[in-house]
Amino acid sequence: METKYISECEIKKRLDINKCVDSIENMYKVMSTGAYTMGGSNANSHGMRISFARDDKQKNTYIAMPGWLGGEYNLAGLKWHGPNLRGAVEGTTTYTLILNEPNTGFPLAILPANDITTYRTAALSLYAAKLLKKDVYELGLIGAGRIHTAFIQGILQIYPSVKKIKVKGKSELGVAKLISEFKNDTSVKFLAVDSIEEVVKNSDIISINPGFEFDTLADMPIIRSKWLKENSLTICLSFVKFSDDFLINEAIKIADNYAMYESYLEEFGYPVYPKFSSLGSRFIDLVKEKRCAKDEIIDIFDILAGRKKELLQTNKPMVFSSGGMICEDIAVAYDLLKCDMVRK
């Protein structure tokens, strides 16, 4: 066996959003059989973090995401990323992925994983959309980064019915840059909007990814239930705020992997949401508080197994929490590189 090293430039050439969606779909089929493990006592942790001080009085935070994905993949892997500086400009966090032969630990591949992270994150959102939405005409995006660029690429291929895409970003320049990627697609109307309300109203799918850096809960994107249309899907990739009344009484609550958010409870302690404000964290707190039953929360494994169908058979707005799993990185990277990796 030999270790394969592949450059970010070569990875960029190979990445295709539709193939990444296929990888995510295959990954869930494998995970549904139980042939996977991640970190933590419940084997579903997102990852382990360390932090240490810098000379410039900032704090470096690194996260290690170990896992094994079986089935056709049968690979162990580790994604390691940092320094994850608060307030840093884009490009200052570096992702590295190692793929190991599971029985010997031999490193089959070592590769930069910034672009793989972008595409696997967008691909999971697209896979969730395919499972949950049939008709999509209007899309709303909060955040104008690279993940949403890849997400739009996939949306336009999966849903040729899309007529309008609205974008709100942190800067006019960022929004203009994203829209310019699709300027030759004349069949879709792109709009830069100024408010979250404009993004959300009348959108069939809303994707929220403005980041993880907010001084208070009030600074995060706040989504009012009155803005959401029936049967809409809101995909939450980063921090977001909904009212508890909406989550408890009005929303269909869906997660990429509910057990991963249960591991947050052990890692951060109750309440989780004030410390790590993902939508899944709020799900966990509501269950802990007995304000919501665990059975009211659906995850992709439930959908694939045909469980909890009755919860999906309404026109209520759907909210989907996406947290990121090492199994995604393993699946996308292996499918990208399998023609290069020599295995015995």
N, C-alpha and C positions, 0 to 999 in steps of 0.2 A: 504494500500500500504506500501511497505517497500523499503528502499534504498539499492541497491546492490553495494557492493564494490568488485572489482575483481582485482587480482594481475597481474602484468606484466607477471609473469611466466605462469599464467593460460591463459592469452591472447595469448602468444606465442604458446601455445599448440593448440589453436583453429584457428589461422590465416591460411588461405589457399588462395593463390593468385587468383585462378580461381573463388572462391566464392566472393572474393573482387571485381573482374571485374564484376560479376553479380550484385553486390550491386551498383556499379557505373552506370551500364546500367539502372537499375531500378530507381536510383536517377534521371537520366536525363529524364526518362519518366514522373516522377512526376514533376520535374522542368518545363518541357515543357508545362504543364497545367497551370503554374503560381502559383502553390501551394508551394511557398517557399518565404522566405525573409532572407536577411542578413543585415548588418549594412549600414550606410551611407545614404545620402539623396536620392540615387537611389535604396536603398535596395539591393545593389549588392557589397558592399565593402568587401574586403578581411578581414579587421579588423582594430581595433584602437590600436595605439602604444603609450607607455609612455617610457621615458628614464630618468635616474637619475644617478648621479655620485657615484662611489665606492671609498673606501679608497685607493685602489691600482691605482687610477687615470684612471682606465678603466670606461666604461659606461655600465650600465645595460639597456637593452631594453626588454620590455615585450609587447606582442601583445595579445589582446583579440579578439576572433572571435565569435561573437554571430550569431545565426540564428534559423530559424524554417523550417522544411521540412515536408510537409503535406502528402497527399495520404495515402498509407499503413503504413507510418512511424508516421506521426502526432506527432512529437517531437520537442520541443525547445531544444537548446543546446548551450553550450559555451565551446570553447577550449581556453586555456590560456597557453602561453608558454614564457619562459625566462630562464636565463637572456640574451641569445643570444649575448654572448661576442665576440667581434672581435678578431680573432686569437686564439680562444679557441680550445682545443682539443675536439674530438668527445665525446659526452656523457655529456657535461656540460649544454646543454639546456634541460629543462624538460617540457614535455607536459602533461597537465591535461585536461580531458574532463568530463563535467557534462551534463547528459541528463535529461531533465525536462518534466513532464506531462504538456502539454501546457496550460490547463485551470486553473490549481491550482498552478503551479510552483513547485510542489513536485519533489524533486530530485530522479528520478528512478534509476540512476546509477552515481557513481563517480569512475572514473578509470584513471590510468596512460595511456597516449596515445602516447608514443614514437613509439611503434611498429605499432599501428594503423595508425599513420601518415606516416610511411615508406610504409606500404602496400597500403594505399589508394592512395598515390602519384604514386606508381608504377602501380596500377590498372587503374588509369585514363589514363596513357600513353598507357597501353595495350588496353584499350577500344578505344582510338583514333586510334591506329594502326589497330585494327579490322575494324573500319569504313573506313579507308583510304587506306589500303594496302592489296592486295590479295597474292602476291607472294613475299616471303622474303627468301633470300639465304645467305646474308651477313649482319652482324650487326656491327655497330661501336659505342663505348661508350667512352665519355669523362667524367671521374670521376669514381671512383672505390668503392663507398660507399655502404651502405646497401640497398638503394633504387634500385640501379642497380643490386644487387644480387636478389632481389625480381622480378625485371623486367625480368631478364634472365630466372628465373623459369617459368614465364608466357609465355615468347616468345617461349621457347622450347616446350611448350605444345600447343600453338596456331599455331605455324609455325614449324611443323616437318621437313620442307624443309631446315631449316637453316643449313649451312655447316661450316660457319666461323664466329667467334666473335672476334673483335679486341678491345683492351682496352688500354686507356691512362689515367693514374692517376697522383696524385701529388707525389706519391712515389712508388718505385719498390715493397716495402713491401705490400702496399695497393693493388696493382694490383695482386701480387702473392696470397694474401689472398682471393681475389674475385675468381680468377681462380681455386684455390684449392677447392672451394665449389662445383665445377662441374667436378672434375678430373676423376670421374668414368663414365662420359658421353663421351664415346670414339667416338661417331658419329660426334661430333662437334670439329672443330679445334679452340683452343683458342690461341690468339697471344697478347703478351704485346708489344705495339708499342711506339715509342718515339715522334711522331709528330702528330699534329691535321690533317695534310694532309693525313697521313697513315690511320687514323681512318675513315676519310670521303670518300676517293676515293673508288669507287665501292660498297659502302654500300647502301643497300636498305632502311634501317632505321638507323638513327644516333640519339642517345640520349645524351643530353648535361646536365650534372649536377655536375660541379666541385665546386659549392658553390656561395656565394654572397659577398665574401670579396676580392676586388681588389682595389688597390690604384688609378688606372686610367682606363679609358675605354680601353686604349691600352694593359693593362694587362689581359683583359678578353679573353676568347677563340674567335679567329677571324676565321670565316668560309668564305673561298673564293668560289665564285660561280662556278669557273672553276673546283673545286674539286667534285661538286655535280653531280651525274648522273641523267638522266631523270627519272621523276616519283619517286624520292627518297623522304623520309619523315624524316625531322629533328625535333625531339621533344625537346623543350627548356624548361627545368625545372628551370634553374637558369640563371645567367647573361651571355649574349652572344652578339657578334657583327657581323652583316652582313653589307655589303655596302648598302647605300640607293638606289643606282641604281638597285641592285639586288632585293631588297624588292619591289620597285615601278614597275619595268618593267619585272622581270623574275619569281618571286616567287608566288606560290599560298599561300595566307596568311590565317591562320586558328587559332582560339582561343578556349579555353575551355569555356569562357563566356566573350564576348566582353564588356558587361556592367560593369564587374568588373574592367577592365582597364580604362573605362571612369571614374570610381570613383577615380582612382589614380590621374587623372587630377585635381580633386577638392582637394584631400588630399595634393599632392605635389606641385601643380601649374605647369604651362608650363614654360620650357620644362620638361617633366617627366623623360625622359630616362637618363639624366646625374645624376639624384638623385636616381632613382631606375631602374636599367638597365635590366629589363626583356624585352623579345621580344614584349610582349603586350604593354609595355610603348612606344616602338618605333612606333608601329602601331598608337597609339593615337597621338603622336607628328606629324607624317606624315599627318594624317587626319586634325589636327589642322592647319598645315602649308598649307593645300590644295594641297599637293603634291600627295595625295592618297585619293580616295573617300571612305567613310565609307562602301558603298555597295560592295567594292572590298574585304572586309574582311569577311570571313565566320566564323561562330562559330558552335558548335555542335548542337545547337538548329536549325540552318538553315539546316544542313544536315538531321536531324531527320524529319523536316517538308518538305523536298524535295525542299527547296529554293536554288537558286544560283547554280543549277546543272551544268550550262554551265561553271562556273569557275573551276569546278573540272574535266571537261572532256577534259583535255589536258595532255601532258606528262611533264609539267613543274615541277620543284622541289617544294615540299610542305614544309612549315615551320609552326610548331604548337607551340603556346605559352600555357604553363600550369602554373597557378598561385596558385592553392590551395583554396578550399572553405570549409567552415564549413559544408555545406550540405554533402560533401563527408564523413567527420568524422561521422556525424549523421547516414548516411546510413550504412556504414561499421560496426560501433559499434553496432547499433541496430540489424543488421542481425547476428552479432557475439553473441549477448547477449539475444536475444528475448526469448529464452527458460528459462532464469533466471529471467527476469523482470516481476513482478506482476503488471498488470494494471487493473483498474476497469472502 
